[in-house]
Amino acid sequence: MGITSAIVLFAVIWFMVLFITLPLRLKTQGDVGEVVPGTQPGAPAELNLKRKILIVTAISLVLWAVIAGIIISGIITICDLDWFNRTDCALPDGTDG
């Protein structure tokens, strides 16, 4: 895995974890009962974005380390995921896997 692939993998994992964690423990203006005029009741009252970004980064680093380790070690390769035989994956003995 190259440096660009590693960065892209981390970015994809980071944004996926971010979108999963954003709605967790969210207090909306409607829940609190203090709706600011001109906003939706579903708008966040307190977002705590800095805390969520730190949590997302920590979780993403752990997930990235595990996934990158699996990719680098070769436990799972692209040939293992090629269910329709669209890549040229040959075994060391010359036969197709």
Phi and psi in degrees as a GROMACS rama.xvg file:
@    title "Ramachandran Plot"
@    xaxis  label "Phi"
@    yaxis  label "Psi"
@TYPE xy
-82.0185  172.913  GLY-2
-65.4973  -37.3784  ILE-3
-66.1862  -41.8557  THR-4
-63.2887  -38.9923  SER-5
-65.1193  -41.9512  ALA-6
-66.7279  -42.7767  ILE-7
-64.785  -41.7779  VAL-8
-60.856  -44.4677  LEU-9
-63.2679  -42.2916  PHE-10
-63.6463  -41.7927  ALA-11
-64.5585  -45.2842  VAL-12
-63.3245  -43.04  ILE-13
-60.7076  -46.3945  TRP-14
-70.0613  -35.4464  PHE-15
-63.2411  -44.3755  MET-16
-66.6886  -37.5429  VAL-17
-60.1824  -47.7467  LEU-18
-69.0065  -23.7468  PHE-19
-76.0574  -39.3677  ILE-20
-86.5144  -18.5683  THR-21
-55.9683  -45.6856  LEU-22
-80.3136  -6.21112  PRO-23
-71.9292  135.794  LEU-24
54.4814  34.7099  ARG-25
-87.6295  128.844  LEU-26
-105.441  117.999  LYS-27
-88.6071  165.62  THR-28
-63.6125  -33.4724  GLN-29
-67.3829  -36.7812  GLY-30
-67.1358  -41.1393  ASP-31
-74.5864  -29.4406  VAL-32
91.2309  13.6189  GLY-33
-122.983  77.9871  GLU-34
-83.5799  121.091  VAL-35
-73.1888  132.109  VAL-36
-56.8105  133.977  PRO-37
93.117  -0.637541  GLY-38
-118.798  162.692  THR-39
-79.2568  150.134  GLN-40
-64.2643  -21.5901  PRO-41
-84.0018  -0.242295  GLY-42
-70.1527  144.456  ALA-43
-65.4956  138.933  PRO-44
-83.4561  -43.8588  ALA-45
-133.522  120.873  GLU-46
-93.8906  -33.4817  LEU-47
51.7148  50.5767  ASN-48
-65.501  -38.1288  LEU-49
-62.334  -44.1542  LYS-50
-63.9435  -42.3731  ARG-51
-66.5827  -37.2439  LYS-52
-65.4246  -39.8192  ILE-53
-64.5873  -42.2672  LEU-54
-64.6385  -44.9034  ILE-55
-61.4879  -41.5684  VAL-56
-65.3125  -41.4517  THR-57
-64.3284  -46.123  ALA-58
-64.1239  -41.8167  ILE-59
-64.671  -38.6985  SER-60
-62.2749  -42.2306  LEU-61
-64.895  -48.3675  VAL-62
-62.2944  -41.7991  LEU-63
-62.969  -42.1354  TRP-64
-61.9413  -41.5011  ALA-65
-66.738  -48.6693  VAL-66
-67.3131  -43.0795  ILE-67
-64.2435  -38.1702  ALA-68
-62.2439  -40.7328  GLY-69
-64.7844  -42.9012  ILE-70
-66.6186  -46.5796  ILE-71
-67.0395  -38.2987  ILE-72
-71.4919  -22.1708  SER-73
85.5615  13.6565  GLY-74
-60.2258  -43.1953  ILE-75
-121.942  126.349  ILE-76
-115.913  173.432  THR-77
-65.2757  -29.1181  ILE-78
-67.7854  -29.758  CYS-79
-69.1559  -26.8093  ASP-80
-96.5386  -0.175996  LEU-81
-89.1942  83.2256  ASP-82
-78.199  -17.9588  TRP-83
-108.662  12.372  PHE-84
53.5423  49.3848  ASN-85
-95.221  -8.28539  ARG-86
-113.059  163.495  THR-87
-91.8468  81.4234  ASP-88
-104.811  106.228  CYS-89
-110.008  143.077  ALA-90
-75.4487  163.013  LEU-91
-57.2533  -25.1524  PRO-92
-84.8399  2.47671  ASP-93
94.9441  -6.09597  GLY-94
-90.3583  158.718  THR-95
-78.3588  143.817  ASP-96
